[in-house]
Amino acid sequence: MQMDANTTQEDLQQSANQLIVAMETGVPCSPIRNIIGDSDIVAAYAVQGLVNAYRISKGEKVVGAKIGLTSLAVQQQLGVNQPDFGYLFASTEVENGGKLSVREVIQPKAEAEIAFKLKSDIDGEITEESVSAAVDFAVGAIEIVGSRVLNWDIRITDTVADNASASHFVLGSVIKKIDAVDLAAVTMKLYKNGVEVSAGIGAACLGSPLKALVWLAKTYQELGTPLRAGDWVLSGALGPMVAGGSGDHFRAEISDFGQVEFSFVD
């Protein structure tokens, strides 16, 4: 894939600056597609790269990646039709059972998923078997997503440019070797203030969270930046994401992986 010939470096920088201002002020911006169009995914990833490079220049540390839009339900919610990915930063991890200020997230929503910890690089021929061998273990997780684009008015280029709408994440404490779990069959229930608000299964994530990881490994390899030992990978939502606000408590129950929870505070 190549970037649209009509997209300029000035367009990319303008888009990145718009997202950076939104990130730093907490005020959502207009859609990025107004600048780079709604189909130029190469340009959108270039914008993401500029924003993430800015964050790294400010001292933030990348600890892995997140896969987005793996659930058909979430794709339907957002009007897109393919997965995407973004970076995970150390500064955005929330302790299991911990608290997160809503002031740190723009237009927050929560979703439950499976996270993988890698023990070796994923390079060379990529298959489910080779990817499985590179995984140290898996845990349940909640991803707190946020959109720097006003009213979540996004298409694929908007969310890709916006680091796949990544904000924060919570990792569970129940560790499982992946050969001990049928990842496609795991069930998930997400509760908001004790009320079930979302449900799903592993198969909703591109057929299996492992298949999602294979997709990401292949995509990273094509980009010349293979996934590395020590990386965390959030594999994508098992069901619809749910909006949250100050005072809301979220708890995910994922079969075989126990509970993962956090609360929003002012």
C-alpha positions in Angstrom: 0.0 0.0 0.0 1.1 3.5 -0.7 0.0 6.9 0.6 -2.3 8.9 -1.5 -0.3 11.1 -3.8 -2.4 14.1 -2.8 -1.5 13.7 0.9 1.5 16.0 1.8 3.9 16.0 4.7 2.2 19.2 5.7 -1.1 17.3 5.9 0.5 14.7 8.1 2.1 17.2 10.5 -1.2 19.3 10.7 -3.1 16.1 11.6 -0.5 15.1 14.2 -0.5 18.6 15.7 -4.3 18.5 16.0 -4.2 15.3 17.9 -1.3 16.4 20.1 -3.2 19.6 21.1 -6.3 17.5 21.9 -4.2 15.1 24.0 -2.6 17.9 25.9 -5.6 20.1 26.5 -8.3 17.4 26.9 -10.4 19.1 24.3 -11.5 16.8 21.4 -10.6 17.9 17.8 -12.4 17.6 14.5 -12.0 14.4 12.5 -8.5 13.8 11.0 -10.2 12.5 7.8 -11.1 16.1 7.1 -7.3 16.5 6.3 -6.1 13.1 5.0 -9.4 11.6 3.8 -11.3 8.6 5.0 -9.4 5.8 3.2 -5.7 6.6 3.2 -4.6 4.2 6.0 -0.9 4.6 5.1 -1.2 8.3 5.8 -3.1 7.6 9.0 -0.3 5.3 10.3 2.2 8.0 9.4 0.2 10.5 11.5 0.1 8.0 14.4 3.9 7.6 14.1 4.4 11.4 14.4 2.2 11.6 17.5 3.9 8.6 19.1 7.3 9.9 18.3 6.4 13.2 20.0 5.3 11.2 23.1 8.5 9.2 23.2 10.5 12.5 22.9 8.8 13.6 26.0 10.1 10.5 27.9 7.2 8.0 27.5 8.2 4.4 27.1 6.6 1.9 24.7 5.8 -1.4 26.3 3.9 -3.1 23.5 1.0 -2.8 21.2 -2.8 -2.9 21.1 -5.0 -4.4 18.4 -8.2 -2.6 17.8 -11.4 -3.2 15.9 -11.2 -7.0 16.1 -14.8 -7.4 17.2 -17.5 -7.2 14.6 -19.7 -5.5 17.3 -17.1 -2.8 17.8 -16.6 -2.4 14.1 -20.3 -1.9 13.7 -20.3 0.6 16.5 -17.7 2.7 14.8 -18.5 2.2 11.2 -15.2 0.6 10.2 -14.5 -2.8 8.7 -10.9 -3.9 9.5 -8.5 -4.2 12.5 -5.9 -1.6 13.4 -3.1 -1.2 15.9 -1.4 1.3 18.2 1.3 1.6 20.8 1.0 0.9 24.5 2.9 3.2 26.9 4.1 2.3 30.4 2.6 5.5 31.8 -0.9 4.3 30.8 -1.0 1.1 32.8 -3.6 1.1 35.7 -3.2 -1.3 38.5 -5.8 -4.1 38.7 -8.4 -2.8 41.2 -7.0 0.7 40.9 -8.3 4.1 40.1 -8.1 6.3 37.0 -9.0 10.0 36.8 -11.5 10.7 34.0 -9.4 13.8 33.4 -6.7 11.6 31.9 -9.0 10.1 29.2 -10.9 11.9 26.5 -14.4 10.5 26.0 -13.6 7.3 27.9 -15.0 3.8 27.2 -14.0 0.4 28.5 -13.8 -3.1 26.8 -12.5 -6.5 28.0 -10.0 -8.7 26.3 -7.0 -11.0 26.5 -3.5 -9.7 26.8 -0.4 -11.6 25.8 3.2 -11.3 27.2 5.9 -12.3 24.7 9.0 -14.2 25.7 10.7 -14.1 22.3 10.7 -12.0 19.2 8.2 -12.9 16.5 10.0 -12.9 13.2 10.7 -15.3 10.3 7.8 -17.4 9.1 4.7 -16.5 11.0 2.1 -19.1 11.8 -0.2 -19.8 14.7 2.4 -22.3 15.9 5.3 -20.0 15.8 3.3 -17.2 17.4 2.1 -19.5 20.2 5.7 -20.5 20.9 6.7 -16.8 21.3 4.0 -16.2 24.0 5.1 -16.5 27.6 1.6 -16.3 29.0 -1.8 -14.6 28.8 -4.0 -12.6 31.3 -7.4 -11.0 31.2 -7.4 -7.3 30.6 -9.6 -4.2 30.4 -8.6 -1.6 27.9 -9.8 2.0 28.5 -10.1 3.6 25.1 -10.5 7.3 24.4 -11.0 9.3 21.3 -9.3 12.6 20.7 -11.9 13.1 17.9 -15.1 14.9 19.0 -18.1 12.7 19.7 -16.3 9.6 18.6 -17.1 10.7 15.1 -14.5 8.4 13.5 -13.7 6.3 10.5 -10.7 4.0 10.0 -8.2 6.9 9.2 -9.4 8.8 12.3 -8.8 5.9 14.8 -5.6 4.8 13.2 -4.1 8.3 13.4 -5.3 8.5 17.0 -3.1 5.5 18.1 -6.1 3.1 17.5 -8.0 5.2 20.1 -5.7 3.8 22.9 -5.7 5.4 26.3 -5.1 3.2 29.3 -5.1 -0.5 30.2 -5.5 -2.8 33.2 -3.9 -6.3 33.4 -5.4 -9.1 35.3 -3.5 -11.2 37.9 -4.5 -14.7 36.8 -1.7 -16.0 34.5 -2.4 -18.8 32.0 -0.2 -20.6 29.5 -2.0 -20.4 26.3 -1.9 -24.2 25.5 -3.9 -24.7 28.7 -6.9 -22.5 27.5 -9.2 -22.7 24.5 -8.9 -19.0 23.7 -11.7 -19.0 21.1 -14.1 -20.4 23.7 -13.4 -18.1 26.6 -16.4 -16.1 27.8 -16.5 -12.5 28.9 -18.9 -10.4 30.9 -18.3 -6.8 31.7 -20.0 -5.1 34.5 -20.5 -1.4 35.1 -21.5 -0.6 38.7 -22.5 -4.2 39.2 -24.8 -4.3 36.1 -23.8 -6.4 33.1 -23.3 -4.1 30.2 -21.3 -6.2 27.7 -20.6 -9.8 26.9 -18.7 -11.8 24.4 -16.5 -14.8 23.6 -13.0 -15.3 22.3 -14.2 -16.2 18.8 -15.5 -12.6 18.5 -11.9 -11.4 18.3 -11.0 -12.3 14.7 -12.0 -15.9 15.5 -9.6 -16.1 18.4 -7.3 -13.7 20.4 -4.4 -15.8 19.1 -5.5 -15.2 15.5 -5.5 -11.5 16.3 -2.0 -11.8 17.5 -1.0 -13.6 14.3 -2.5 -10.7 12.3 -0.5 -8.2 14.3 2.7 -10.2 14.0 2.4 -10.3 10.2 1.5 -6.7 10.0 4.5 -5.6 12.2 6.8 -7.9 10.1 5.6 -6.2 6.9 6.5 -2.8 8.5 10.0 -4.1 9.3 9.4 -3.7 13.1 8.8 -7.3 14.4 7.2 -7.8 17.8 9.9 -8.2 20.5 10.4 -10.3 23.6 9.0 -8.5 26.6 6.2 -6.8 24.7 2.6 -6.8 25.9 -0.1 -7.1 23.3 -3.7 -6.4 24.0 -5.5 -8.6 21.4 -8.8 -6.8 21.0 -12.3 -6.6 22.5 -14.4 -9.7 23.1 -17.6 -7.6 23.0 -18.9 -4.1 22.7 -17.2 -1.2 24.5 -19.1 0.8 27.1 -18.9 4.5 28.0 -17.8 5.4 31.5 -17.4 8.4 33.8 -16.4 9.6 37.2 -17.6 7.2 39.9 -18.1 4.3 37.6 -16.6 0.9 38.5 -15.9 -1.6 35.8 -15.3 -5.3 36.4 -14.6 -7.9 33.7 -15.1 -11.6 34.4 -13.3 -13.8 31.8 -13.5 -17.5 32.0 -10.2 -19.1 33.1 -8.7 -15.6 33.7 -10.6 -14.4 36.8 -11.6 -10.8 37.3 -10.1 -7.5 36.2 -11.4 -4.2 37.6 -10.8 -0.5 38.0 -12.8 2.6 38.9 -13.0 6.1 37.4 -12.6 9.0 39.8 -12.6 12.8 39.3 
